[in-house]
Amino acid sequence: MEFRQVKGDKAWLSPAPVDSLGIHVSFNADLAVRDEVMAAVPALEAALAPFGARFHWGKLSCLRAARVAELYGEGLEQFRSLCDDHDREGKFRNDHVSELLWRRAAPEC
């Protein structure tokens, strides 16, 4: 587990819009432990909820499209617009990005 001080920024999809403490849990994408890690994620997110935790949309989490839209608001709309202008067919998106940022259905955590 790693704790990192993060300077806030105003980037459209920044998980740190204000100075923040980042908490990083790594498992090196070892598929043998992925199910175990994902089973622990909801408890970790629930424990951090009272602190207004903003989970990184690009990392493993229980985030869903509606919550991403709520958290990132206008920045998400600007990002989608830019992508629609330059990547109309979504060639630079993967399933994870499509699920969270373009509101495709995602499996429950």
N, C-alpha and C positions, 0 to 999 in steps of 0.2 A: 504494500500500500504506500502511496506517495502523496504528500501534501505539498501543494505548490501555491505560492502567491501569484495572482494573475492581475495584471493591470487592465482595468475596464477599457472598452473601446466602443465605438459606435458603428461597427461593421454590421451589415444587414442581418447576418445570421450568427452573430457572436453569442456564445453561451455566457460571456462575462461582460454585460453592458456597464457594470460598475466594478470597482476594485473588489476582488473576490478571493476566496480560498478554494482552490481546485483540489478535489480528492480523487485520486486515480487508483483504480484497482486493476492490476494487470494479471492476465493468465496466459499471455502469449498465444491466444487463439488456439490453444490445445483442444482439439475436438473431443478428446477423451474426457475433459472436465467441463465442457461447455454447458451441458444440462445442469450440472451441479452449480455452476456460476449463475446461470439464468434463474435457477430456483432461489438463489439468495438475493437477486436484484430487487424484487418487490419489497422485501423487508428492509433493505438498505435505503431504498427510496422513501419508504414510509418513515423511517427513523430521521431522515433529513428533511422531510416535508415541513416541519414546524419552523425551519430556518429559511424557508423560501428558496430551497435548492432549485437550480435551473440545470437540468441534465443536458449534456451535449447531444444534439440531434444526430451526430455522426458516430456515436458510440453505442455499445449495448446498453439498453435501458428498456423501460416499459412505456416510454413515450408513445403517444398515438397522435395521428394527424391533427385532431381537434386541439390538443394541448399545445402542439408546436405552433399552430396558427394563433392560439391565444398568447403564447409567450413572445412570438416574433412579429406578429401583426403586420404593420406596413413594410417592415424590412423583408418579410417573406414574400409579400406581394411584389415588391421591387425586384427581388431575386427571380421570382417566377417570370416576370415580364422580360427581364434580361435573357433568361433561358429560352423563352418563347421566341424572342427575336433572333437568337444565335444558335439554337439547338432545337428546332421545331419538332424533330422526330425523336428526341430524347436519347440520342446515341451516347451521350456522356452521363447517363443516369443508370444506376443499378436498381434492383428491386427495393432495397432499403430506402434509398433516396426517393424513389417514386411513391413508396408507401407513406412516408412521413411528410414529404414536401408537396406532393401532388394528390394527396388524400385517397390513395388506393387503399383498399382494405389490408389490414395487417393482422397477423395472428395475435391472440391474446398472450400476455406475459404469464 
